[in-house]
Amino acid sequence: MTMLASVWIVLLAVNIQAGDGQSVQMDSIKSGFVGSQVELRCIFVNSNPPVKISQVTWQKFLNGTKQNVAIANPSLGVSVLPPFKERVTFKQAAVRHRTPSLEDTTIMFSNLRLSDEAAYICEYTTFPAGNRENMVNLTVFARPLTRMTLTTPTIVARPQKRKMTVATCLSANGKPQSVIKWDTRLKGEATFQETQNSNGTVTVRSNYVVVPSRETHKQKLTCIVTYRNERITDSVVLNVQYEPEVKIEGFDGNWYLNRQDVSLTCNTDANPPVTVYQWKLLNGSLPSTVEIRNNSLIFKGAVTYELAGTYVCDATNGIGTRTGLVEVNVTEKPMARGPPGGILGVLGGVVAAGLLIAVAVTVFMVYRRQQKTRTETDNDLIAVAVVDGTVVTQPPPSDSVAPPPEPDTVVTQATEKPESPTRKVMAPAPSLPSTGTTPPRSPPLGPCILLPACNGGLKLIYLSTRL
């Protein structure tokens, strides 16, 4: 009994030693898209001493369950089981020979399906080493079907200004799911909806909502779909129909009598284009000298008062009718057209302001200088007046001298040749004509400024020395 146990131990040791040099090499993960082909590698490393390969089996492992895919047996040959029979083959032709070489049993998966996503086991049965296996995880992607469509071929702008879906961007049956974004200058909003499909794919739908208007016409709307590392874009240009925008041009505000070659034009912006123009004059009929040429009024001959009034243009397209009007007045003579008042007015205002500031500064500086001079020389000044052609002087005020005479006092002291060395003699003014009346009363004398008079003489201006 002891001898039998020793024999089993020796055999076990031999098996372990023989199996130490064998391994199965495979990729850990592989991936492919639906409908494409993928290669699942399986190579048996049979180091010395070599072992005998009895069979190779490929199995699909999903949710804890194994399913045979393909088998290669040296005696029985190669077999591929349904539902893989038409889509799985051994890459190496030597595997299919009568004396096969089974070291490389890589298989090719073609026309992948979403249901093919699973783990796949490559198992080698050898003698005396036993079984050796490895596993690869296969991921199957589904590229989505992406398209962008207009909700309707033609979008109509209604006066109610209601929001409506103008375009839809769809990324259908993708695995993994896509991400949708919009690129546009339109002021609108996007809505998104995701749907999980039974086969594991996801459908993403996005609608773009705006208020149709004249401004949204011919605007570009771009849908951007991001799927894995791919970027798919699609664009549409909106075709928005709207009522006419009407503007009457031609009246420049200067229609005067006998002016020639005047006209009015009804300009419109509309989609579709305007088909009918109708002209009329409020509170009256169109002048007899006018000629209607589609969207224009041509006034023949000279301008008369008959042309004055409010002109109306009704423009109609397939969406509706809009109206424009202009008030025309006729003057007797042409309106005067002077130089551009804006720039000249601004420049003139700046120059005038500059001159006023300069004058004010000059007057202020002169006044300050005169005040300073009078303060320094106040005791040396003598007031000079001219009364009936005679020079009259008065000594300057002093703190020790009596105050100047009252306003009723008349100064009569005069001399033609002042003898006092401290008096400043001014040239005598021309004699005033005798009127036979009493000379005007002289005001209290003080510091003064002597200015030329209008009759060629000198004019005396008194300044108050007391503030």
Residue, then its C-alpha position, 0 to 999 in steps of 0.5 A: m500500500t505504501m508502495l502504491a501511494s509512492v507511485w501516485i505521488v511520482l506520477l503527479a509530480v511528472n504531470i505537474q512538471a510537464g505542465d509547467g511549460q505550456s500556456v495559451q496566449m490571447d488578447s485580453i480585449k477585442s472590439g469591432f463594429v456591427g457588420s465588421q470582422v474581428e480576429l480572436r487570437c489563440i496560440f498554444v506555447n508548447s515548450n520542452p518537453p512537448v505535450k500532445i494536443s488532443q483537442v481545441t475548443w472555442q466557447k462563448f461565455l455569457n451570463g455564467t453559461k458556456q456555448n461551444v463555437a468551434i472545435a478542432n480535433p486531430s481525429l475528427g477534424v474541424s467543426v463550427l456550430p450554429p449560429f456561428k457556422e457561416r461567420v466563424t473560421f480558423k485563420q490557419a489553413a493547417v488546422r483543417h489538414r488531415t494531420p493538423s497543426l493546432e498550435d495556432t487556432t486563431i478564429m476570424f469573426s465576420n459580420l459581427r452582431l450585437s449578440d456576439e458581444a461576450a467573453y470567449i474561451c480558447e481551451y486546449t486539451t493536452f496529454p499528459a499536461g491536462n487542460r490549458e485555457n485563456m479568455v478574451n472579452l469581445t465588445v461590439f459597437a454599433r455606429p449610429l445612423t445620423r441625419m438632420t431634417l427640417t420639420t417642414p420644407t417651408i416655415v411660415a412666420r405668423p403674427q402670433k409669434r409662436k414657438m415651433t420646431v424647425a429642425t430635428c437631429l437624430s442619432a439612431n441605434g448607437k452603441p454607446q449612445s451619441v451626444i448631440k449639440w447645435d451650432t447656430r446664430l439663431k436665438g432658440e432652444a433645443t430639446f433632447q430625448e433618449t430611447q433605450n432599444s431592446n438590442g442594447t442600442v440608444t437612439v438620441r433625438s434633438n429638436y430645435v425650437v424658434v419663433p419664425s420671423r423675417e430675421t430667421h430666414k436664410q439662417k444656418l442651423t448645424c447639428i453636431v453629433t459626437y460618437r466615441n472619437e468621431r464628429i459628424t456634422d450636418s446643416v440646413v438653411l431655414n426657408v422662412q416665409y413672411e409678409p412684406e416689409v414696406k418702405i416708400e422712398g423718393f421724397d427728400g423733403n424738398w419738393y418745390l414748385n416747378r421741380q422736375d423728375v420726382s418719383l416715389t418707389c415702394n420698396t419691399d422685403a418679402n418671402p415669397p416676393v411681392t406680386v401685387y402693388q397698389w397705390k392710393l392717395l389718402n383723402g383723394s385721388l392720385p394726381s392726373t400727371v402720375e404714371i404707375r409703373n409696378n412699384s413706382l409712381i412717376f410724376k410727369g412735368a413740374v411739381t405743383y401743389e396738387l402733388a401734396g398729400t399722404y401716399v399709400c402703397d399696399a404690397t401683397n405676397g402669398i403670406g399677406t398684405r402690408t402697407g407703407l405710407v409717406e407724407v409729401n408736402v410741396t413748398e414754393k421755393p427750394m429749401a436753403r441748404g447750408p454747410p453741414g451744421g453739425i461739424l461747423g456748429v461744434l467747432g464754432g462752439v469750441v472756438a467761442a468757448g475758448l475765446l470767452i475763457a481767454v477774455a475772462v482770464t485776461v480781465f481777471m488778471v488785469y483787475r488783480r494786477q491793478q488792485k495790487t498796484r493801487t494798494e501799494t501806491d494808494n498814498d501817492l495818488i491824487a484824484v483828478a477831475v475835469v469840471d468846465g474844462t478846469v483840472v481839479t485835484q484832491p489829495p488822497p485819503s489818509d487815516s489822519v486827515a478828515p474824510p472826503p467831503e459829502p456828496d453835496t460838496v462841490v469842488t471849486q479849487a482849480t489851477e492851470k499850473p499845479e505847483s505842488p511837486t507831489r501832484k500829478v498833472m494831467a493834460p487839460a481836457p477840451s472845454l465843455p460848451s457852456t450851457g448856462t446851467t449849474p455844473p453837475r455835482s462831483p462824486p467823492l474822489g478816489p482811485c481812477i482810470l483815465l480813458p479816451a472819451c468819444n470826443g477826443g478828450l479824456k474820460l475819468i472813471y472812479l473806482s471805489t477804494r473801499l469794499 
